[in-house]
Amino acid sequence: MAKKTILKLIKFYQKILSPDHGWFRRYYPQGFCPFSPSCSMYCLQAVEKYGAIQGLWKGFLRVMRCNPWSKGGEDPVK
């Protein structure tokens, strides 16, 4: 139940607020997040793979790595 709710919230964020997935994408056609996959997609994949608590924790750690001094690049869910 919690996993499905969290996945729906992440998808809602992606559609409405995300500069990489939502309507803001027209302003950032090459993407805004320096990582691939984007931070919200990473969190979505982590929750699907590891469950609600551990997936959110991994997503939180990823967002903390995403900063102006980060090199970015490929960072798949492990």
C-alpha positions as a LaTeX table, in Angstrom:
\begin{tabular}{lrrr}
\hline
Residue & $x$ (\AA) & $y$ (\AA) & $z$ (\AA) \\
\hline
Met1 & 0.00 & 0.00 & 0.00 \\
Ala2 & 2.72 & 2.50 & 0.97 \\
Lys3 & 4.82 & 1.55 & $-2.03$ \\
Lys4 & 1.94 & 2.23 & $-4.47$ \\
Thr5 & 1.16 & 5.56 & $-2.81$ \\
Ile6 & 4.78 & 6.68 & $-2.97$ \\
Leu7 & 5.04 & 5.66 & $-6.63$ \\
Lys8 & 1.91 & 7.66 & $-7.43$ \\
Leu9 & 3.29 & 10.71 & $-5.60$ \\
Ile10 & 6.56 & 10.50 & $-7.52$ \\
Lys11 & 4.71 & 10.19 & $-10.83$ \\
Phe12 & 2.52 & 13.17 & $-9.87$ \\
Tyr13 & 5.66 & 15.19 & $-9.11$ \\
Gln14 & 7.14 & 14.20 & $-12.46$ \\
Lys15 & 4.05 & 15.30 & $-14.38$ \\
Ile16 & 3.47 & 18.58 & $-12.54$ \\
Leu17 & 6.71 & 19.95 & $-11.07$ \\
Ser18 & 9.73 & 18.15 & $-12.48$ \\
Pro19 & 11.95 & 20.22 & $-14.80$ \\
Asp20 & 13.03 & 16.97 & $-16.48$ \\
His21 & 9.64 & 15.29 & $-17.02$ \\
Gly22 & 6.77 & 17.75 & $-16.57$ \\
Trp23 & 5.64 & 20.83 & $-18.44$ \\
Phe24 & 8.86 & 22.64 & $-17.40$ \\
Arg25 & 10.68 & 20.33 & $-19.82$ \\
Arg26 & 10.07 & 22.81 & $-22.63$ \\
Tyr27 & 12.41 & 25.22 & $-20.80$ \\
Tyr28 & 15.07 & 22.52 & $-20.32$ \\
Pro29 & 14.92 & 20.34 & $-23.48$ \\
Gln30 & 18.32 & 18.74 & $-22.76$ \\
Gly31 & 17.30 & 18.02 & $-19.17$ \\
Phe32 & 18.05 & 19.76 & $-15.90$ \\
Cys33 & 19.41 & 16.95 & $-13.73$ \\
Pro34 & 23.13 & 16.25 & $-14.27$ \\
Phe35 & 22.57 & 12.55 & $-13.57$ \\
Ser36 & 21.10 & 9.89 & $-15.77$ \\
Pro37 & 18.47 & 8.72 & $-14.89$ \\
Ser38 & 17.06 & 11.90 & $-13.35$ \\
Cys39 & 16.73 & 12.07 & $-9.58$ \\
Ser40 & 12.96 & 11.50 & $-9.63$ \\
Met41 & 13.29 & 8.54 & $-12.01$ \\
Tyr42 & 16.08 & 7.13 & $-9.82$ \\
Cys43 & 13.82 & 7.38 & $-6.76$ \\
Leu44 & 10.94 & 5.77 & $-8.65$ \\
Gln45 & 13.15 & 2.86 & $-9.72$ \\
Ala46 & 14.63 & 2.50 & $-6.22$ \\
Val47 & 11.17 & 2.32 & $-4.61$ \\
Glu48 & 10.07 & $-0.26$ & $-7.20$ \\
Lys49 & 13.18 & $-2.37$ & $-6.59$ \\
Tyr50 & 13.75 & $-2.02$ & $-2.83$ \\
Gly51 & 10.38 & $-1.04$ & $-1.38$ \\
Ala52 & 9.12 & 2.14 & 0.24 \\
Ile53 & 11.56 & 2.81 & 3.07 \\
Gln54 & 14.85 & 1.68 & 1.55 \\
Gly55 & 13.89 & 3.10 & $-1.86$ \\
Leu56 & 13.09 & 6.52 & $-0.40$ \\
Trp57 & 16.36 & 6.46 & 1.53 \\
Lys58 & 18.31 & 5.72 & $-1.65$ \\
Gly59 & 16.38 & 8.47 & $-3.44$ \\
Phe60 & 17.16 & 10.92 & $-0.63$ \\
Leu61 & 20.87 & 10.10 & $-0.82$ \\
Arg62 & 20.79 & 10.62 & $-4.58$ \\
Val63 & 19.15 & 14.05 & $-4.23$ \\
Met64 & 21.82 & 14.99 & $-1.69$ \\
Arg65 & 24.52 & 14.10 & $-4.26$ \\
Cys66 & 22.82 & 16.29 & $-6.87$ \\
Asn67 & 24.36 & 19.71 & $-6.41$ \\
Pro68 & 26.12 & 22.36 & $-8.52$ \\
Trp69 & 29.55 & 20.86 & $-7.75$ \\
Ser70 & 28.58 & 17.34 & $-8.80$ \\
Lys71 & 29.93 & 15.99 & $-12.08$ \\
Gly72 & 26.76 & 13.96 & $-12.67$ \\
Gly73 & 26.81 & 11.16 & $-15.25$ \\
Glu74 & 25.41 & 7.65 & $-15.30$ \\
Asp75 & 24.17 & 6.49 & $-11.90$ \\
Pro76 & 21.80 & 3.51 & $-12.20$ \\
Val77 & 19.95 & 2.02 & $-9.23$ \\
Lys78 & 22.11 & $-0.74$ & $-7.75$ \\
\hline
\end{tabular}
